Amino acid sequence: MKGAVRIALPLMVLAAAGLPLWAGGASEPEERVEIAVVTPYMASATTAQVINQFQEYGEENGWNIRISDTAGDFGLLVTRIQDMVSQQVDAIVLGMGDPQQMSAGLSAAEEAGVPVFGLDAGFTDGVYLNVTSDNHDLGRQAAEALIDVIGEEGPVVMFTHDPHPGVRARAEGARELFAEYPGIEIVREIHIEVPGPVDFARSVTEDLLTSFSAAGSIAGIWAGWDEPAYGATQAIQRDGRDEIRVVGVDGTDFAKQEIDSAPIFTATIEQDFDGMARLLSNLVRDYLAGETVESREYQIPGTVYR
């Protein structure tokens, strides 16, 4: 049994104390459940939020939670998964990130019998189940909020990040809804780098405002999450282009503050991160207790904040 601590005491001492006798020590203590959380995105405010909440719920269950961040390095992420497998953890949680880029790590976990769970990650072979938002709908809701505020017409820019399955699904939902409005034209789709999405989006937006310098040449910016939306808002404010509107996804506190104080950042779609973390901790607990799950993919709805 891994992690066991054995204390060697003289047999006469054990007998006098009424303790069980076994090869050289006292009874073996109960082993603590070890859960490894691996993520490439801990620098993201929302990733950190949902992982920290999962850690709190896990510790309430008596688990030891190990968190490992690779700062956007998916090759290192595979290595970390393999490391956790070799250390014989009881389960691995993917904290966001595309599991299709971790196939070698997932294969190692599957061969060793270590279950892998997704926390706002994608679902693929080697992932037992995934708890996330209804990201396709989040993207549509954000697009609808932008369409409403710009009057159902105008040039639109999209800020995306395909390595994140959730953001990828949001972008798909947004494109579908934009296509339903003949007056909406997507003039640019830009990949936002991580880590550092606020600074990257601010710089990209500054370049966009130079390229599209005429008033009305950009009506709005749809961002796949709040951090690039915030960076875009900062650039727009500095350039005095108050006619441009921005929407994001996540419902972060800094996004809500910006929405409440200025008209540029128009809306965000709140995700229920606490609900995701709580549900996943319950599902992992049930799995470790030998119970079967009802589904392999759990999607939690989001709500608009304007």
C-alpha positions as CSV (number, residue, x, y, z in Angstrom):
1,M,0.0,0.0,0.0
2,K,1.7,3.2,-1.2
3,G,2.4,6.0,1.2
4,A,2.0,3.8,4.3
5,V,4.0,4.8,7.4
6,R,5.1,2.0,9.6
7,I,6.4,2.5,13.1
8,A,8.6,-0.2,14.5
9,L,8.1,-1.0,18.2
10,P,9.3,-3.9,20.4
11,L,6.7,-6.7,20.4
12,M,6.4,-6.7,24.2
13,V,5.5,-3.0,24.1
14,L,2.9,-3.6,21.5
15,A,1.4,-6.5,23.4
16,A,1.4,-4.6,26.7
17,A,-0.4,-1.7,25.0
18,G,-3.0,-4.1,23.5
19,L,-1.9,-3.2,19.9
20,P,-2.1,-5.7,17.0
21,L,1.1,-7.5,16.3
22,W,2.3,-7.5,12.7
23,A,5.8,-7.7,11.2
24,G,7.7,-5.2,13.2
25,G,5.1,-2.4,13.9
26,A,1.7,-1.0,14.7
27,S,-1.3,-1.3,12.4
28,E,-0.9,0.3,9.1
29,P,-2.7,3.7,8.9
30,E,-5.4,4.4,6.4
31,E,-4.0,5.7,3.1
32,R,-4.9,9.2,2.0
33,V,-6.4,9.6,-1.4
34,E,-4.0,11.4,-3.8
35,I,-5.5,13.5,-6.6
36,A,-3.2,15.3,-9.2
37,V,-4.5,18.4,-11.0
38,V,-2.5,19.3,-14.1
39,T,-3.1,22.4,-16.1
40,P,-1.4,24.6,-18.7
41,Y,-3.5,27.7,-17.7
42,M,-3.0,28.4,-14.0
43,A,-2.0,32.0,-14.9
44,S,-5.6,32.5,-16.0
45,A,-7.8,34.0,-13.3
46,T,-10.7,31.7,-14.1
47,T,-8.6,28.5,-14.3
48,A,-7.1,29.3,-11.0
49,Q,-10.5,30.0,-9.5
50,V,-12.1,26.7,-10.6
51,I,-9.0,24.6,-9.7
52,N,-8.7,26.3,-6.2
53,Q,-12.4,25.6,-5.6
54,F,-11.9,22.0,-6.6
55,Q,-9.0,21.8,-4.2
56,E,-11.2,23.1,-1.4
57,Y,-13.9,20.5,-2.0
58,G,-11.3,17.8,-2.4
59,E,-9.6,18.6,0.9
60,E,-13.1,18.6,2.6
61,N,-13.2,14.9,1.3
62,G,-9.9,14.3,3.0
63,W,-7.9,14.1,-0.2
64,N,-4.4,15.4,-0.8
65,I,-4.6,17.6,-4.0
66,R,-1.4,18.2,-6.0
67,I,-1.5,21.1,-8.5
68,S,0.9,21.2,-11.4
69,D,1.0,24.1,-13.9
70,T,3.0,24.1,-17.2
71,A,2.4,27.7,-18.3
72,G,1.0,26.8,-21.7
73,D,3.5,24.0,-22.4
74,F,1.6,21.0,-23.6
75,G,4.7,18.8,-24.0
76,L,5.5,19.4,-20.4
77,L,1.9,18.7,-19.5
78,V,2.2,15.2,-21.0
79,T,5.4,14.6,-18.9
80,R,3.6,15.8,-15.7
81,I,0.7,13.4,-16.4
82,Q,3.2,10.5,-16.9
83,D,5.0,11.6,-13.6
84,M,1.8,11.4,-11.7
85,V,1.0,8.0,-13.1
86,S,4.4,6.8,-12.0
87,Q,3.8,8.1,-8.6
88,Q,0.6,6.0,-8.4
89,V,-1.9,8.8,-7.7
90,D,-5.5,7.7,-7.3
91,A,-6.8,10.0,-10.0
92,I,-5.8,12.8,-12.4
93,V,-7.8,15.9,-13.1
94,L,-7.2,18.0,-16.3
95,G,-7.7,21.6,-15.4
96,M,-8.7,22.9,-18.8
97,G,-6.6,22.3,-21.9
98,D,-7.3,20.1,-24.9
99,P,-6.8,16.4,-23.9
100,Q,-6.2,15.5,-27.6
101,Q,-2.8,17.1,-27.2
102,M,-2.1,14.8,-24.2
103,S,-2.6,11.4,-25.8
104,A,0.7,10.0,-24.6
105,G,-0.1,10.9,-21.1
106,L,-3.6,9.7,-21.3
107,S,-2.4,6.3,-22.7
108,A,0.0,6.0,-19.8
109,A,-2.8,6.7,-17.3
110,E,-5.1,4.2,-18.9
111,E,-2.5,1.4,-19.0
112,A,-1.8,2.0,-15.3
113,G,-5.5,2.1,-14.4
114,V,-5.4,5.7,-13.2
115,P,-8.7,7.5,-14.1
116,V,-8.5,10.9,-15.7
117,F,-11.3,13.5,-15.2
118,G,-11.8,16.7,-17.1
119,L,-12.5,20.0,-15.3
120,D,-13.6,22.4,-18.0
121,A,-11.5,20.3,-20.5
122,G,-12.5,18.4,-23.6
123,F,-13.7,14.8,-23.8
124,T,-11.8,12.2,-25.7
125,D,-10.5,8.6,-25.4
126,G,-8.7,8.2,-22.1
127,V,-10.8,10.8,-20.2
128,Y,-13.4,9.1,-18.0
129,L,-15.7,12.1,-17.8
130,N,-15.7,15.9,-18.2
131,V,-17.5,18.6,-16.3
132,T,-17.7,21.9,-18.1
133,S,-20.0,24.7,-19.2
134,D,-22.3,24.6,-22.2
135,N,-19.6,26.4,-24.1
136,H,-21.3,26.5,-27.5
137,D,-24.2,28.3,-25.8
138,L,-21.9,30.6,-24.0
139,G,-20.4,31.7,-27.3
140,R,-23.8,32.3,-28.8
141,Q,-25.0,34.3,-25.8
142,A,-21.9,36.5,-26.0
143,A,-22.4,37.0,-29.8
144,E,-26.1,37.8,-29.2
145,A,-25.2,40.4,-26.6
146,L,-22.8,42.0,-29.1
147,I,-25.3,41.9,-32.0
148,D,-27.9,43.6,-29.8
149,V,-25.6,46.5,-28.8
150,I,-24.2,47.2,-32.3
151,G,-27.7,47.2,-33.9
152,E,-27.4,43.9,-35.7
153,E,-24.9,45.1,-38.3
154,G,-21.3,46.0,-38.6
155,P,-17.7,44.6,-38.9
156,V,-16.8,42.3,-36.0
157,V,-13.4,40.9,-34.8
158,M,-13.2,37.6,-32.9
159,F,-10.5,36.8,-30.3
160,T,-10.0,33.0,-30.1
161,H,-7.8,30.3,-28.6
162,D,-8.2,26.9,-30.3
163,P,-6.0,24.9,-27.8
164,H,-8.7,25.4,-25.2
165,P,-11.7,23.1,-26.2
166,G,-14.2,25.4,-24.3
167,V,-13.0,28.6,-26.1
168,R,-13.0,26.7,-29.4
169,A,-16.7,25.6,-28.8
170,R,-17.6,29.2,-27.9
171,A,-16.1,30.5,-31.1
172,E,-18.1,27.9,-33.1
173,G,-21.3,29.0,-31.4
174,A,-20.5,32.7,-32.1
175,R,-19.8,32.1,-35.7
176,E,-23.1,30.3,-36.2
177,L,-25.1,33.1,-34.7
178,F,-23.2,35.9,-36.6
179,A,-23.9,34.0,-39.8
180,E,-27.6,34.3,-39.1
181,Y,-27.4,38.1,-39.4
182,P,-26.6,39.4,-43.0
183,G,-25.5,42.7,-41.6
184,I,-22.7,41.2,-39.5
185,E,-19.3,40.6,-41.1
186,I,-16.4,38.9,-39.3
187,V,-13.4,40.9,-40.6
188,R,-10.7,39.2,-38.5
189,E,-10.2,36.2,-36.3
190,I,-7.1,36.5,-34.1
191,H,-5.5,33.8,-31.9
192,I,-4.7,35.1,-28.4
193,E,-1.6,33.8,-26.8
194,V,-1.5,32.4,-23.3
195,P,0.0,33.2,-20.8
196,G,-0.4,37.0,-20.9
197,P,-3.7,37.3,-22.8
198,V,-4.5,40.8,-21.4
199,D,-1.3,42.3,-22.7
200,F,-1.4,40.3,-25.9
201,A,-5.0,41.4,-26.7
202,R,-4.2,45.0,-25.8
203,S,-1.3,45.0,-28.3
204,V,-3.3,43.2,-31.0
205,T,-6.1,45.7,-30.6
206,E,-3.8,48.6,-30.9
207,D,-2.6,47.2,-34.2
208,L,-6.3,46.7,-35.3
209,L,-7.2,50.3,-34.5
210,T,-4.4,51.4,-36.7
211,S,-5.4,49.1,-39.6
212,F,-9.1,50.0,-39.1
213,S,-8.7,53.6,-38.4
214,A,-12.0,54.9,-39.8
215,A,-14.9,55.3,-37.4
216,G,-17.3,52.3,-37.9
217,S,-14.6,50.1,-39.5
218,I,-14.9,47.9,-36.4
219,A,-18.2,47.8,-34.6
220,G,-17.4,45.2,-32.0
221,I,-15.0,42.7,-30.6
222,W,-16.1,39.2,-29.5
223,A,-13.6,37.6,-27.1
224,G,-13.7,34.0,-26.1
225,W,-13.0,34.9,-22.4
226,D,-12.8,38.0,-20.3
227,E,-9.0,38.6,-20.2
228,P,-8.6,39.4,-23.9
229,A,-11.8,41.4,-23.7
230,Y,-10.3,43.5,-21.0
231,G,-7.1,44.0,-22.9
232,A,-9.1,45.1,-26.0
233,T,-11.2,47.5,-23.8
234,Q,-8.0,49.2,-22.5
235,A,-6.7,49.7,-26.0
236,I,-10.0,51.1,-27.2
237,Q,-10.2,53.5,-24.3
238,R,-6.7,54.8,-24.9
239,D,-7.4,55.4,-28.6
240,G,-10.7,57.2,-27.9
241,R,-12.7,54.8,-30.1
242,D,-15.7,54.7,-27.8
243,E,-18.0,53.6,-30.7
244,I,-16.5,50.0,-30.5
245,R,-18.2,47.5,-28.2
246,V,-16.6,44.4,-26.5
247,V,-18.0,41.2,-25.0
248,G,-16.4,38.4,-23.2
249,V,-17.1,35.1,-21.4
250,D,-16.5,34.0,-17.7
251,G,-18.2,36.6,-15.5
252,T,-14.9,37.6,-13.7
253,D,-15.1,40.4,-11.1
254,F,-12.8,42.7,-13.1
255,A,-15.1,42.2,-16.2
256,K,-18.2,43.1,-14.2
257,Q,-16.5,46.2,-12.7
258,E,-15.6,47.3,-16.2
259,I,-19.1,46.7,-17.5
260,D,-20.5,48.7,-14.6
261,S,-18.2,51.7,-15.0
262,A,-17.9,52.2,-18.8
263,P,-19.9,51.5,-22.0
264,I,-17.1,49.8,-24.1
265,F,-17.1,46.4,-22.3
266,T,-20.7,45.6,-22.8
267,A,-21.4,42.1,-21.5
268,T,-19.9,38.9,-20.1
269,I,-21.4,35.4,-19.8
270,E,-21.0,34.1,-16.3
271,Q,-19.8,30.5,-15.8
272,D,-20.7,28.6,-12.7
273,F,-17.2,27.7,-11.7
274,D,-18.2,26.8,-8.1
275,G,-20.9,24.4,-9.5
276,M,-18.3,22.8,-11.8
277,A,-15.8,22.3,-9.1
278,R,-18.4,20.9,-6.6
279,L,-19.9,18.6,-9.2
280,L,-16.6,17.1,-10.2
281,S,-15.5,16.6,-6.7
282,N,-18.7,14.6,-6.0
283,L,-18.3,12.6,-9.2
284,V,-14.7,11.7,-8.3
285,R,-15.7,10.8,-4.8
286,D,-18.5,8.5,-6.2
287,Y,-16.1,6.9,-8.6
288,L,-13.5,6.2,-5.9
289,A,-16.4,4.6,-3.9
290,G,-17.1,2.2,-6.7
291,E,-20.3,3.9,-8.0
292,T,-21.1,4.3,-11.7
293,V,-21.8,7.7,-13.2
294,E,-24.9,8.7,-15.2
295,S,-23.0,10.5,-17.9
296,R,-19.6,11.1,-19.3
297,E,-20.1,14.8,-20.2
298,Y,-21.7,17.3,-17.8
299,Q,-22.6,20.8,-19.1
300,I,-23.6,23.7,-16.8
301,P,-25.4,26.7,-18.3
302,G,-24.2,30.3,-18.1
303,T,-26.0,33.6,-17.6
304,V,-25.5,37.0,-19.2
305,Y,-24.2,39.9,-17.2
306,R,-24.7,43.4,-18.7
